[in-house]
Structures are given as structure tokens and as C-alpha cells.
Amino acid sequence: MSEKFLPFALPEIGEEEINEVVDALRSGWVTTGPKTKQFEADFAAFIGDDVEAIAVNSATSGLHLALEAVGIGPGDEVIVPTYTFTTTAEVVRYLGAHPVLVDVDPQTLNIDPQAIRRAITDKTRAIVPVHFAGLACEMDEIIAIAREHGLKVVEDAAHSLPTSYNGKLIGTLDTDATVFSFYANKTMTTGEGGMVVSKNPDLIKRCKVMRLHGISRDAFDRYVSKSPAWFYEVIEPGFKYNMPDIAAALGLHQLKKLRRFHLARMDMAERYDIELADLPLILPAKPHVGDAHAWHLYPVRLKPEAGVERGEFIQRMADLGIGCSVHFIPLHLHPIWRDSYQLSPAQFPHAQQAFEAEVSLPLYTRMTEADQTRVIAAIRQILGA
């Protein structure tokens, strides 16, 4: 194989980001400080609708903070889809509560509202919908269910920047909080990091306190104050979830490029749609007319007539110099969730069937037209088309 291996994902980092990180290093302020504050302000302005934003060191941290802030505690139940990364469930356990796994819609692979209804008990306190691959869940129905039963809604938006639903950006809907991820392979990156977004000032205030050891005052404000400001109080047993300025420096410029990144992802997804349409594949579900899919992932599913199993397909793609991935191994198959809650594939037929056939194709802004041509040609070769 003479061509260079094409990885599944790569971040696009420019000189602007590098220079901003160097500026942070030279400033002497490398932990949470002015760049993080600016990133929070810029991100809130990008989302709009008078939201506030709290930068954290991961989306996992953000989900934990948000669920803690809405009052989830020991013995509570929180409904989450099985078709997600373990983060969505594990943060529920951090709080002594129990994740209740439910199946997904077979077309969108987003949480099934009817499965939510069936899972509600007198212990249910919240729902965590996951906008899989960058496609918005059916949020009107989910919000209606939550209001009917007095439940909180915290959106796992790790895949969905910038996704829209009914013409509104995810992050501006009538939910309690939304949590975004800036991990290395996301639609924008800070290396590691995340953002909690909410219109509820009390929730934001709680997240701010719990983000840094439960301290009553922001450390940055104390250290840059021009008058003595050494006094603080620890008012809760908090966490260590703050985003450092080195990471925020990346985010400042990644956010400025996000619209360009999104256009590139949409163009690549459209090309895949067109050039793979005649193959024995189930292509990704599309957003409602007028709405935006973030296209964090381009997940396809092999039909039975493809004549190749998922594992073999991924290996043959690798042999041709192309990296693929799988999203996701459903939670009900992992020992911790399977054994803790006595789960079986039969309880989640749609997620199980999707998992057995799903392959995520390379889709990232550093891919060239020639790179995508290679991917498409390799797929057609493997599928005999």
C-alpha cells in the first residue's frame, strides 16, 4: 500500500490557535483565567438567546455538574439511551442515582420518546437525551413528557454543535441545561473540554461553585483583585472541573472557525449521501427540513445483502489504508451496566441491531476531496460495486 493511512479523525488546528496558546503560556496565567472567561462569553454569544455558559475540563464533568445542579441524588432514576458513550450513564452513578437505559428510534438512533414513557417510575427525576452523531432528538415530545411528569431534562450535546431543532440551536431549547464536548475529534476542539449552557441563573451559579471545590469565590477574581481578596469559603464539597486558559485559547479560535467547519462537514456528508446511495447501506437519518445536522459523525449501517460483516468491513477498509470506527457499543453490552442492572440485548432490539451493522466513516475538515474519493472507492470495492 503506497498511499498514507487515512485516519478516522483529525483536528484542524491553525496558527491562530497556536499563537493564542503561546500567548497564554507567556502571560503567566495558564489555569482558569481571562481566556477562559472570554471563551465562555464568546460561546454564550454564539449560542444566543441569553444563555450563560460555564467552561469545564470535559463534557463528562459538565454532565455531572448539570445533573447535580438539578438535584439528582441517591436512589433517583435518570433515563438515558443505551446507544451512547458510557459518560451519559456513569455521571448518574457519580451522584448515587441509577441510569435507566432505554432503546432508540431505529431510523435516527436517537432516544425513543415512547421508550422514555414506558421507563418512567415514581423514582424518575430526569431525562438525558443524546443527539446522536449531530442529529437533534425529537425534543418537543421529550420536553412534553418531562413537563407532564415533573422531570428535569439535561441534553447530552457532545455531538451536536451546531445542531438546530425547529429553527433553534441546541442549547437554546426549553430544557434545564445542555452540555457540549470539545474533545479532540469533535466539531471544534480544545483538546479536552466542555461547556455547560443554561438559561437558569441559579443552575449556572451552582455549577460555578461546584466546578472548583465548592469555593464561594472564583479563584481568578481573587488572584487579580487590586485590593486584598484572600478570603473565601468552601460552601459545598465540590469538584475540580475547571477549564484552563491553555485549553480555552484553542477554543477562542476554533469557535470563530466553527461555521466554516460546519459547512465543510455538510458538504462531505452530502457527497457521501450521493455517492453511496446505490450501495447496500442504511445511510444516516436527515434533520427536519430547515434544521441543521452537525455531522460530527457519518454513521452507515451494512444491510444483510452487503455480504460482509461489520468487523470484516472495518478490517478491509484498514487494509486499504482507511480508518473507520463504531458508534456505539451500546451500554447494555458493557459488563458494568449489563451486570449491575441485569440487561440483555433482547431488551434493546433497535440499538442491538444498529450496533451489529454500524460503521462510522471518516469525516473531518482536514479531509481533502481526494481523501474522500479514496474512502468512497474503497467502500465500493469492498461491496463489489
N, C-alpha and C positions, 0 to 999 in steps of 0.2 A: 504494500500500500504506500504510494508515493505522497499522497496528499496529507496535510497536517490534520491531526484529530480535531474534530469539531465538538467542543464540549456542549453539555446540555444548557448551561447558563454561564454568563459572564457579566459583571457590572461594567457600566460605562463611566469611567472617572476621567475628568478633564483637568487641564492645567488650573482652571479656576478653583476646583476643589482642593487640589494640591497646594496652591498658594494660600488658600484660606486656612488649611491645616497648619502650614508653616507659620502663618501669622499668629495662630493660637499658641503654638509652641514658643514663639519668640515673645509673646505677650507676658508670659509667666503665669497665665491663668489657663490651666488645661482641664480642670474639672468643671462642674456646672457653673457657668458664668454668663458673660454678656452675649456670647454667640448662641448659647442655648436659649436665652431669653428672646433673642431676635428670631431664632428659628421657630420658637413657639408662636410668636406674634405673626410671622410670615405664614405659618401653616394655618393658623386660625383665619387669617385674611383669605387664604386660598380656598378653604372650605366655605367660609362665609356664613351668613345667617346668624351672626352674633354668637358663634360658638366660642368657647375657650379651649385652649389646648395645653396639655401637660406632657413634656418630653420625658421619656423613660428609657432605660437601657435595653429593653426588649418589649415586644408585643406581649410576651408571656407575663412580664411584670405589669404591663398595663391592664391586662385582663384581670389579674389578681387584685390590683388596686381598685378597679371599677366594681368588681363583684363585692369586695369588702366594703366599698363606699355605699353600695345599695343595700347593705345589711345582711348579706349571706353569711350564715354561721352554722355551727354544728347541728347535724341532723336534717338540715334543709335539703331539698332536691332541686337540681338545676338541669333543665332539659337541653341536651346538646346532640348534634348529629353524630352518628358513628363514622360518617365519611369525612374525617378531618384529621389533622395532626393531633398528637397526644396533648399538646398545650391546652386545647379547649376544655378537656376533661380534667387535666391534672390541677389546674388552678382552683377548680371547685373543691378538690380534696385538700388543697392547702388550707382551706377555711373550715375543714371538718365536715363539709357538706358532701352530698353524693351526686355525681353526674348520672343522669338517666339518659341512656343512649336510645336514639330513635332512627328510623330509616329515612331515606331520602327519596326525592322525586326521581323516577327512572330516566327522565329526559335531561333535567338540569343538574342533577346530583346535588342540589341544594336541599336543605331540611324540608320535609313534607309537613305542611301545616296540619293535615289530618292526623299524622302520627304524633304531632305535638298534643293535639286534643286528647288522643287516647292515652297519653302518658301522664296527664295531669292527675295529681292526687292532692290530699289535704296538706301534704308536706312540700308541694312545689312552690318555689319562690321566684324563679327566674327562668328565662329562655335565652340561650346564646346561639343565635343563627350565624352560620358561616357562609359568606358569599363566595362560594367555591369557584376558583380559577379567575375570579373577577366579574362574575355574573351575579347580579343582585337577587337575593331571595324574594319571595312573594311577601313583602314587608307589610302591606296593608292588612292582609289576613293575619299575619303573625302579631301585629300590633293590636288588632281587634281581639284576638284570643287573649292576649296579655291583659287588656283592659277588662275584658269580661271576667277574668279570674283574679284580678288584682296582682298580676305578676310584673316583675321588672324585666326589661329587655336590654341586654348588653350585646352589641354587634361585634362579632369577630370579623374585622375588615382587613385581615392580614393580606388578602389577595386583591383588595378592591379599591385601589387608588389609581386613577379617578373613575369610579363607577357611579352611575346615576340610576335612580329609580323614580318613575313618574316625573321626570324632569328635574329632580333634586339630587344633588351629590350625596352619596353615602357619607354620613357624618352630620347631616342636617335633618334627618328624619325625626319623628316624634318618639324616639327611644331614650333610654336613660343615659347611655354612653356608647361610644364607638371607639374601637381600638385598632390602630393601623400598625403595620410592621415595616421596618426599613432594613430587614435582613439583606444579606449580600445579593440574593437572587430576585429581590422584589422589584416592583416597577420604578422605585427610586430607593437609594440605599444610604445609610450612614455606617455601613459595616455591620454593626449591631445596633438595634434601637427600635423605638416605637413611639406612638403618640396616643394619648387618651384625649378624646374630644367630647364635649358635652355642652348643652345649653343650661345646665343646672349649676348655679354658682356654689351651692352647698356641696355638691358632689366633687366639683373641682377643688374646693378648699380642702375637703377631706383627703383627696388624692395628693395634694401638695404636702400636707402634713405627714401622711403615711409614706410618701415617696422617700423621705430622708429621715429615718429613725424616729418618726413621731415628734420631731422638734417643732416648736411653735413658731420659729422664725427661719426664713430662708438663709442658709449659710452665706450665700453670695452677698446678700444685703448686709449681713453683719460684717463681713470682711472688707467691704468697700465703703462702709459708712465713714463720713468725715468726723464724726464725733464718737466717743466711746460707745460701743454697742456689743459688748461682750456677753451680756446676759441673755440666756434663752432657757426655755423649759421643755422638758420631754413630757408630752401630754398623753402619748399612746405608745405601746410597744410596736414601733413601725418597722420599716424595711429599708433596704439600701438599693434603691431603684432609679437613681438619678442618671440622666444622660450627661456625659462630659462634653466640654466645649470642642474637643478634638473631633468627636462624632458629629456634633451639631454643625461644625464647619463644613463637613461634607454635605449635610442636609440643606444648608443655605443655598447652595448652587444646584444640587440635584432637584430641589423644588422648582427653581427657575427653569429647569430643562424639562420638567415633567410633561408639559403639553407636547413638546416635540417628541419625547419618548413615547407618549401615548399614541400619537399619530403614526409613528413607525411601527408600533405593535399592531395597531389596527390594520395597516397596510399588509403586514406579514400574515396576519390572521385571514384577511380577505383572500390573499393569494393561496394560502393553504385550502381555504374553502373551495376555491375554483378548481385548483389542480388536483385535489384529492376526491372530488365529488363523485367520480365514477368508480371508485375503489370500494371493496367490501369493508368499509369503515363506518362507524357511527361518529359523525363529526360533532363538535361542541354545540351546545344549545346557544341560541342567539338572544340578545336582550329584546325587550319590548321595543316597538317602533318609537324612535325618538330618544331612546335611552342609550347609555354608553356602557360597554363591557370594557374592563380594564385590561383584559388579555394578559394577566400575569402568567397564565398557563394556556397551552393549546392541547387539551386532552382529547385523544381519539380512543375509540374502542373497536377492537377487532371483531368483526362479525364471524359466526361459525364458518361461513363459506370462504373466509380468508385462507383457510387451510394451514394456518400456522398458529401455534400457541404464543401467548404473550411473552413468556420468558425467552422462547426461541427467537421471536421477532426482535427483542431488545439485543440479544446476543449477535444476531446477524447484522443489525444496524451498527453495533460496536465493531464488528469485523470489517465493516465498510468505512470505519473511521468517524462514526457519528454517535454522540452520547444521547441517550434518552433517559427518562425516569418514570416513576409510577406515583400517582397521586390519587388516592392514598391507600396504604394498607389500613383497612378500617379498624377502628378501635376495638371492635368486638373480637378481633383475631389476636390482639396482643395479650400476653399472659396476665398482666396486671389487671386489665379490665375484664377479660374473659373469665378469669378465675375468681376475682373479687365479687362479680355480680352474676356468675353462672350463665354466661352468654353463649349463644350458638349462632352459626351462620343462618340457620333457618328463621331466626327472629328478624333478620335484616336482608330479605331476598334481593332488593334492588341494589343496595350497597355491595352485597357479596358478588352479584352478577357483574356489576360495573368493575369492581376491583379485579376480577379474574380476566378481564379483557382490556383494561385501560393502559394506555401508553401516553406519556406527555412528551411531545416533540419539542425540539429546540425552538425557542422564540425569545429573542433578546435584541436590544438595539444595536449591539456591535456585530450582529449577523449582517453579512452583505447579501446582495441579490444572488451572487454566485453560491454563497453558503446555503441559502435556502433552496436553490436549484439542486445542489448535492443531496439535501435531505429528501426532497421530493423524488429525485431519481432513484435513490436508494430504496425508498418505500415501494415505488413501482416495481423495482427489480425483485424485491423480496416477495411481493404479492403477485408477481408474474403478469404485470400489466404493462 
